[in-house]
Amino acid sequence: MASLRRASSACTRLARLSTPTVRVTLRPISSTAGSSASAPFFPDEPTGPTAQTEIPGPNGKAAAAELHKIFDLASVQLVANYQQSHGNYLADLDGNVLLDVFAQIASIAVGYNNPNLVKATSSPEMVSALVNRPAMGSFPGHDWASILETGALRVAPKGLNQIFTATAGSDANETAYKAAFMWKAAKLRGGRGVAFTPEEMESSMLNHAPGSPPLSILSFKAGFHGRLLGSLSTTRSKPIHKLDIPAFDWPAAPFPSLKYPLKDHVQENKAEVERCLFETEQAIRMFYNPVAAIIVEPIQSEGGDNHAPAEFFQGLREITKRLDVVMIVDEVQTGVGATGKFWAHEHWNLQDPPDIVTFSKKAQAAGYYYGNPELRPNKGYRQFNTWLGDPARALIFRAIIDEIDRLNLVDHTAVVGDYLYKGLETLANKYPDQFQNLRGKGQGTFIAFDHPERDQFLVRMRNAGVNIGGSGSQAVRLRPMLVFQKHHADILLDKLEKQAAS
C-alpha cells in the first residue's frame, strides 16, 4: 500500500506540472474546409510555432524527472501536453508550441484533438467498446462485421478483401509471418485438408521439426519490421534494436542504394535494382531453410528513408509469384495517405497485388489485409490471442477514414507534398552540404534528406519550434500529418532555411 501511495503521489505531482499553459478552443471543422487549398483545416490552431524556452524547458524536465522514477525515459525527447495540442501543433509544459512534422513517429493522421475524432469517442458504439473490450477471437460483438466493413475494409488494398486485426505494427507483421508459415507448411504437407501427424504434434512441443518446420522469412538489409522475436529477426536497421535478443537465422537481401539526383544516375540505379533483384532470387533459391515469404517496406523508413523505383517492387512480385513465395508489404509507416496514395504500393502499378499488406500507425489500429483464403488458418486457435485487436481502435480508424474522405486528404497530401518538395529542392541547391540526397519526389509528404550533423540539427530545429525526426545514420525524415497545408510548409521551409544559414 505504501508503494501505491508513493505512485499516486508521483502521479499527482506530474499532473500538477502538466497544468495547461496554452489555451485552445475546439470547434467542429467546416465541412467545406477541403474545398480550398488556402482554407485552414483547423481554423483555431496556432498561426505558427512558439518557442519560449529551450526544449525541454524547466517544467518539462521536472515532469520527466518524476516520470523517470517509474518509467524508462531513455528514448524520451520531451513530455507533451496533449490536452493543449491542436491540429499540426504539439504543446509542451512550458508554453512551447511546436509545428509537428514527425507526428508521433508518423502515427497521427488528421491532427491533434481533431473535433470529429473527439465526437466519435462519445458514440454509443465507442462507449460499449471501451467498457466491454471483447475477446474477439471467441466472443466478437454483434457489430464487429459492420465496424470492419464500414471502416478498415472500405480502404482495403485492391484485391485484398479479408482482414486480421492486431494491436500494433510489430504483431501485425508477426502474425502475417505465421499466416505465411502455415500456408507454406500446408503446401509441403500436401494440402490444408491433410491431418497433422502424431509426430508433428509431439515434436512441436519440443520446438523441433517436423512440427516446428525450418521455414524462413526473407527481409531486406536496413529494413525495419518490429521488435517481437519474429519481426525483430527481420529487422535490420540498427544494432541497438537487436543486441542481446536471440534471433531466427533467416536470409537478408540487399535493398537498392540509389544515387541522387536520380536524373543524373539513371544507368547506375538501373543496374543497382537489377543486382538487388538477382540477389533476392538467389537468396530465395539457395537459403538452406525454405523461404515462406518475403517482407518489404515501400520506403525503408527507420533504416534511413531509402527509396526504390516501382521496377524493383514489380520485380519482387514477379519473383515471388514464380517461386511460390508469399509477398508481404509492410505499410505500417507508409500507409494511410502519406505518400499521396492511400497505400504506397499503389505507386507500383502491380499486375498482381501483394499477398498480404500490414498496417498500423496512422490507422491508429493494426492488422493485415489478405485475399487468398488459404492464408486463413485451417483450424481455430492457430492465429489467436485474447483481444485480436480492439474495436475501439477500429472505430477510431473508421473516423479517420471519414475525415480523409471528407477533406480529400490523400489528393491534398499529394499536392502539398509536391509544393514542399519544390521548396526543399530550392534549399538543396542553395545549401547542398546541408540538404543532401533529397528524396521522395512524387511521394506526397514522405520526403527525406541527409544532413552531416543530423542529431544536432534536429535539436536546433526543435528549439526553433519544429519537431522533426531522423532515421538511419544521417537522414532527416519528414512525416507531417495529412492535414499539413501549404502555409505549414512555408513555416517549415522558413525554419529550415534559417537553421541552414545560421
N, C-alpha and C positions, 0 to 999 in steps of 0.2 A: 504493500500500500504506500509505503514511503516513496518508492521509486515512481509509482504512478503520480503521487502528488508533485514530485520534482518535475516529471514530464509535463504535467498540467501547468505548473508554474512557468516552465520554459516556454510553452506554447502561448501563455498569456502575455509574457514579455515580448515574444515575437509579434503577436497580434498588435500590441501597443506600438511597436516600432513601425508596423505596417499602416499606420493611420494615413488615409489618403492625403496627398499633397497637391493633387491635380484634380480639378472639378470637371467632370464630363457629363453631359446630358445625352441620354439615349433617346432616339425617336425613330419611328419606322422609316426605312429608306423609301424614297419615292419610287413608285412603280415605273416611272419614265426615266429613271436615272441612267439606264443603259442606252438611251436614245441619243445621247450627245457625248462626244468624246471629252468635252470640257466640263460637263456637269459632274460634280463630285458624287461618288457613290455614298460617301459618309459626309453629309453637309456640316456636321458638328465636330468632325475630327480636327485636331490641331492643324494650323496652317503651315507648320514646319517644326523641326526638332528644337528642343530646348535643352541646353547643356549648362547647368548651373554649378556643377561640381565635377571633379574628377569622378570617373565611373569605374568601380562602385564608389559612392560617396560615404560619408560617416554613418548615416543611418543604414545604408546597405551593408557596410562592413559589420556593424553591430548585429544586424539581423543574421548575417552569415555566421558570425561567431556563436550566436545562440543555437542556430540550426546545426552547426558542426558538432555540437555535443551529442547529438542523437542521429546524425545523418551524414553520410560520406559526401564531402564537398570538393573532392579532388578535381573534378571537372567543371565545377560551377563557375560561371563568369559574372553573374550578377543575380541578386534577388529581386524579382519583379513584383510590381503591384498590378495584378491582372484586373482587379476591380476598376482601376483607373486607366487601363489601356483601352484604346479605341481605334478601330479601323486599321490603318497601317502603322500605328504608333504604339510603342511599348513604353510604359511608365515604370520608373523605379521608386525607391522610397525617399529620394532626396529632391524631388521636384524635377528630375530629368525626364525628358520625353524623347525617345529615340525613334527615328524612322527605321522600321524593322524590315530589312531585306534579307533576313535569314529565316524569320517566321517559324520559330521553334523547330529548327532543322527541317525546314520545308514542309511543315505539317499543318499550318494554318492556311486555309483556302480563301475564306471570304471575310477576313478581318476580325480583329478582337471585338468581342461583345456585339457581334452583328445582331441587330434588333430582331431579325426574322429567325435567327437561331435561338435567341433568348425566348422568343414566343413559342418556338417548338418545344422547349423544355417544360412548358406548363400544360401540354396537351394531356388528356386522359391516358392515351397510349404510353406517353413517356412516364407519367407518374406510376402507372402499373409496372412498366419495365424496370423502373428504379427500385421500387419497394418489393417486387416479386421476381427478382432475377431468376430465370428458369434454367434448369439443367436441360439444355435444348436437345441434346442427343437422346434423351429419354422422355422429356415432358415439354415439348415446344408449345408455345401459346397458340391459340386458335387463329391469331392474326399474323403469325410468323411468315406464312407464304405471301400474304398481302404486303407486309413490310418489305420483303425482299423484291417482289415483283414491281412494286411502285417506287422502289429505291435503287438498290445496288444493281439489280438486273436490268433496269432501264438503261444503264450505261455499259452493259456488258460488252466486251470486245466482240467484234464481228466473228461469228462462227462459234462462240462460246456461250452456251445458254444455261449452264449449271454453275452452282457456286458452293464453295465450302467456306464457312465463316470461322475466323480465328480472332486472336486478341491483339497481336502486334505483327510487324513485318517479319521478325525472326521466326515466329511459329507459323506464319503463312508459308514461308519458304520451307521450313522443316516438314510440315505436313504435305506440301507439294512433293517433296522428295519421297515421302512414304507412299504417296499415290503412285509415283513412277516406279518405285521398287516393287510394289505389289503387282502392278501391271506387267513388269518385266518378268517377275518370278512366275506369274500365271502362264505367260507365253512359254517359258522354259519348261514348265511342268506339263504343258500340253493343253492348257485352256482353263478358263475360270471355273468350269464345272468339275474339274478333276479334284478329288478329295485329297486333303493333306494326309500324308502317311504317318504312322506312329513314330517313325524315325525323325521326320521333320518336326513333329510336335515336341518330342523329347529333347532333341538337340537344340531347339530354340531356347529352351530353358537354361542351357549352358552357354548361350551366345555362340554356338558352333553351327557350321554347315551340316546338313543341308537346310535345316530350319531357319538359320540366320545366314543367308547366302552371301557370298563375297561379291556383291554388286557395288557400283560406284556412281558418283555424280561428278561430271567434269565441269569445272568453273574456269574463269579466266584470271590471269595474273592482274593484280591491282583491283580486282572486284571486291565488292562488299555485299554480303547477303544475310548478316545477322550474327548473333552471339550465343546461340544454343549450340549443342555439340555438333549436330549435322550442319547447320547453317554456318557455324564458325569454321568447320573444316573446309567449306567452300569460300570462305572469306580470305582474301589475300592482299589486303590494303596496307595494313601497318602491323609490325610485330607486337606492339603493345596490346593489340586486340586479342592475340593468340597465345602469348607467353604463359607457360605453366599449365596449359589446358591440353589434355590428351586429344588427339585428332585422328580422324579416319585417313588412311593412306589412299587418297583419291587424286586423279590426274588434274593438271592445270595446263591450259593452252595460252598462247600469247594473244593479247588484245592489241589491235593496231595502235602504234605510236605515230600519230600523224605529225607532219611538219607544216608549219604555218608561216605565211599566209597560204591557204590551200591552193589558190590560183597559181602560185609560184612553184608548187611541188606536186603537180598532177601525176607525173610518171612515178616519182618516188613513193607517193602514197598508194598508188595503184599496186605497185609491187609489194608494198607492206601488207596490204589487205590480202593479196594472193598468198603471201608467205604464211600469214596467220591462219587462213582457211586450210592450207595444206597441212600445217602442223596440228590443227584441230582434228582433221580427219585422221591423221596418223595416230594421234593420241587415242582416239576412239577405237581405232582398229587394233592397236598394239598393246594397250594397257592390260595388265595381267588379270585384272578384275573387270568383268563386263560392265560397260557404261550403260546405265539405265536411262540417264537424262543428262542434258547439259543445262546450265543456268547462266543467263547473261543479262546484264543491265543495258538498256538502250543508251545510257550515258553513265559511265563509271563515276558515281557521284562522290563517295567517300575516298576513292582511290586517286582523286586528282581532277575530276571533271574531264575524263577522257572521252572524246567523241570518236565515232566511226561512221563511215558512209553507209547508205542503205544497201549498197552492194555486198558489204560484209555480212549483214544480217540475212539478206537474201541467200547468200552462200551457205550460211549456217542452217537455214531452213531446208535447203536442198540436201545438204549432207545428212541432217537428222532424219528426213523422210526416207532417203535412200538406205541408210544404215539402221532404220527402225529404232530410233532413239527419241525419247520424249524431249521436246524443246520447251523449256520453262523461261519465260521472260519476266524478270524481276522489275515490276513497275512500282515498287514501294515508294521511291522518291520521284520518279519521272511522271507518274500517273496523275490523273485528275486535272488536266488542263495546262500545266505549267509550260509545256513545250509548244503551245499553240494548237495542239490536238488533245482530245481528251486522254488518249493513250499515246505515248510516244512512239510505240511500234506502228502506229498508223502512218507515220512518215515513210515507212519502208516499202509500202505497196506490195506486200507479200501475196503470192497467189494462193497459198495455204496459210491459215492463221497458226500462231503458236499453239501448242497443245495445252499449255497452262499459262495463265498470266496472274502473278501475285500482286497484291495491292495493300496499302495502308496509308500512313502519313496524312496527306490532305483529305483522304476519305474519313479520317477520324474513326475508322473502323479497320478491319483487316480480313484477309482471306485470299482465296484464289478462285479464278474462273476456269472452267474447262468445258469441253464439248463432247468428247468421246466418252460414252457411258462406261467403257471398260476401265476408265480411270477412277470409277467409283468402286470402293471395296465390295467384294462379293459376299461378305458377311458382316453382321453388326459387331461393334466394339473394336474393329481393326483401325479405324480412324476416328478417335473418340477422346473427349475429356468432359469434365463436368459442364463447363459453360458453353463450349463451341461458339465462341464469340459473345456478343452482348446485344440484345435487342435495342437497348438504349443508344448504343453507338450506331447501330444500323439506322435508327430513326434520325440521328444527327446527320449521318451520311445522306439520307433522303432529303433533309432540309438543305444541306449544302448543294446537292444536285438541283433542287428547286431554285436556289439563288443563282447558280451558274446558268441555268436556263433563262431565268427571268432577266438577268442582266447581260446575257450573251457573252459570258466571261471568257469562253475559250477563244472565240474570234477576237475579242478585245485584247486578250493577252498576246495573241499573235501580232496585232498591230502595235501595241505598246512595246513589245519585245524588239520589233524592227526599229522603232524610234530610239529605244535605249541603245541598241547595238550600234546604230549610226553615230550616236553621241560618244560611245566608247571608242569607236574607230578614230574619231577626231582626236580624242585624248591619247590614243595609242600612237598616232602619227606625231603628236606634239611631245609626248613623253615616252618614247619607245622603251626606255630601260625600266619603266615602272608599270607598263601595261603590255606584258609580253604574251605572245601566243594567244591573242584574243580569239575566243571560240564560242560557238553557239548561234551563228547566223542562221536565221530561219527556224530557230528552235524556241520561239516565244521568249520568255524572260529567263530561260535556263542558260545563262551566259556565265562565262568564267574567263579569267586571265591569270597569268602568273606574275608574282611580284618577288623580287630578290630578297626583300626583308618583310615577308608576308606577315609574320606574327606581330611585329612592331607596328606595321601598317594597320592591322585590324584594331589594335589598341588605340591608335591615333584616331581612326575613324569613329570608334565608339565614343571617345572623349569629345569628338566634334558633333555627336548626336546621331550617328548612323550605326546600326547594328548589322554587321556583315559576318559571314562565316568563311572558314577556309576548308580546304581538303587537300589530300596528298601532302607533299612537302612544301609547295610554293603557291598552290592555286588559291585564288580568291573566288569563291563561288557566290553568285547572286541567286537568291531564292525568294524574290518578293511574292506577295500574295496575288491572287487573281484579281483583286480589287486595286492593285497598283496601277496608277494612271500616269499620264504624261507629265502632269505637274509634280508628281512624286519623282519621276525620272529626272526632271530638271533639277530638283533639290539634290538628288543623289549625284548627278554629274557635276554640279557645282561643288559639292563637298569633296568629291574625288579630285577635282582639279586643284582645289585649294591645298589639299594634302600633297599632291604631286609637286606643286610649285613651292611648297614651304621648305 
